[in-house]
Amino acid sequence: MTKKDIVRTIAEQIDLPQLRTKDLVQRTFDALIEALVKEGRIELRNFGVFQIKRREARMARNPRTGEKVPVQAKSVVTFKPGKEMEARVRELDRQMNDREKAEATEVAEARQPAPPAPTDVIQRPVDS
């Protein structure tokens, strides 16, 4: 989903022009960024927590050459989802697992050999 998709969805839901909605969404994002830079942490109830954390300098490896390269210390933004988001993602996970199990069962049943067709001939053991 892109910002454009978010704008379109919100504009349709609250019956506002997309240009006005785009401005509101952009201002919201700008305010979040500004607060994060200023405060170092933003907590949005039922959504999650954005936080700036410091990563220490370390040695990494160039995946192409295998050569060790130094990586400088840097600040990064982390996100920890809130309880409601976490619960909804877990529910999605459960639904996908249930769907996969059902599909696996269908495939297994389809692979079972068909029972032999009934015949009109009665076979009797042959006396030797």
Sequence and secondary structure as in RCSB ss.txt:
>XXXX:A:sequence
MTKKDIVRTIAEQIDLPQLRTKDLVQRTFDALIEALVKEGRIELRNFGVFQIKRREARMARNPRTGEKVPVQAKS
VVTFKPGKEMEARVRELDRQMNDREKAEATEVAEARQPAPPAPTDVIQRPVDS
>XXXX:A:secstr
  HHHHHHHHHHHHT  HHHHHHHHHHHHHHHHHHHHHHSEEEETTTEEEEEEEE  EEEE TTT  EEEE  EE
EEEEEE HHHHHHHHHHHHHHHHHHHHHHHHHHHHHS       S        
